[in-house]
Amino acid sequence: MTAAPPRSVRLTGWGRYAPAQVLTNADLERMVDTSDEWIVSRTGIRERRVAAAHETSASMGAVAGLRAIRTAGLEVNDIDLIVVATLTPDYWMPSTAALVKEAIGNTTAAAFDVAAACSGFVYGYATASAYITGGLARNVLVVGTELLTRFLDYSDRSTCILFGDGAGAVVLSAAEEPAPPAGIELTTDPQGAYMIWLPAGGSKAPASSDTVARGQHKIRMEGRETYRFATRTLASTGLAAAAKAGWTQRDVDLIIPHQANIRIIEAVAKGLDLPMDRFFVNVDRYGNTSAASVPIALAEAVNSGRVRPGDKLVFIAFGAGFTSGAVALEWTADPARGPLGEASVRPEDITVRQPVDWGSVDPIPPALAEILARPLPGHMDLSNVAPGEPAHAQTADSIR
Ligand code: ACO
């Protein structure tokens, strides 16, 4: 990496990937004491995706990342920094970013992970932006990728219904000409540190048969406190980022929020006094994919024709930490490039190398074994995506 004068930043590429298998609310009704009615009315979620045994956060992130690079019209080695946001890395070390770098065939980039839970993509975006404006990178791949279904307790109905798997990515590129105004806001409130957490496996409680027996390697969450934090913080973080770009909320064409719960998004819309059609919503089909949720939603919004050059967008996210973050930017890329970039990368073309002596255990949670063994659902036409209408259920999606 070599230093160069400060430059402006443009979003030039975007991509997404979701595993093919679908876990519906009806499936969850057979596992825990819940109902489709409860899940839809409290969260807006109808189904979520589950990664297959051969998939990992790195493999999904590599597919989304390569699609973003192709959408940007760049060569893989034009990327000089790879930032991966994930709370479900393939391993403690190496970084998932290093595995993504190899899987996409890049030989030139620096690569590292950022840990900010569901705000991770926005934190990664901010990091990439700072590297570019500081002259340390020209083209940065920012990936949000999560394989949450392997970290859920399928006997805990308050968490296992919420989360799903997937990946999204963007490419940020240096531009010599001035970019339109933009704004970034990040917050961290450690009072919420134990409101969403995964207790064991770190240096405080290293993995042992005891920690496994106590179920301490699964995500735990205080739902009500998290909900309160999200509704309190999302609107103000989004407003702060918009203000840095010189806008009020009325100037914003589309808000791409973290897809955690439709009620949280509706509360933010109410708080900002904006109609729901200013918010892109796909939580009904993916559930909460943590750091992947904003870039998946962005790619869907752009590829389904919701975003035009000149539109003012705001990404807003919140997550464990507690963290929150927002990015305000004016869209400058050609939306038509997205579907081409997506079609140019098949998931089966991506391989994440394993060590030669690796005898992996079966990664599939026993509760999901039957679901992952059944035939894959058919594909869905993207034109059916109905932003702002979370009740509009989709059966399956084409974005493999
Ligand atoms: N099915 C049926 N009943 C349920 C379920 C379920 N799946 N889950 C909980 N309940 C029950 C509870 O036991 C409780 O019963 P009780 O009144 O007899 O005790 C009742 O439903 C109400 O429970 P609440 O927790 O008050 O339900 P709430 O309306 O708050 O909804 C939810 C729960 C959906 C989890 C909500 O609080 C929420 O979305 N919180 C935010 C979570 C979130 O976004 N987390 C992601 C953070 S991002 C990250 O970094 C990972």
Residues whose N, C-alpha, C, O or C-beta is under 5 A from the ligand:
A	BS01	ACO	D33 T34 S35 W38 R42 T43 A117 C118 R157 S158 I161 I196 G223 R224 T226 Y227 A260 N261 F318 G319 A320
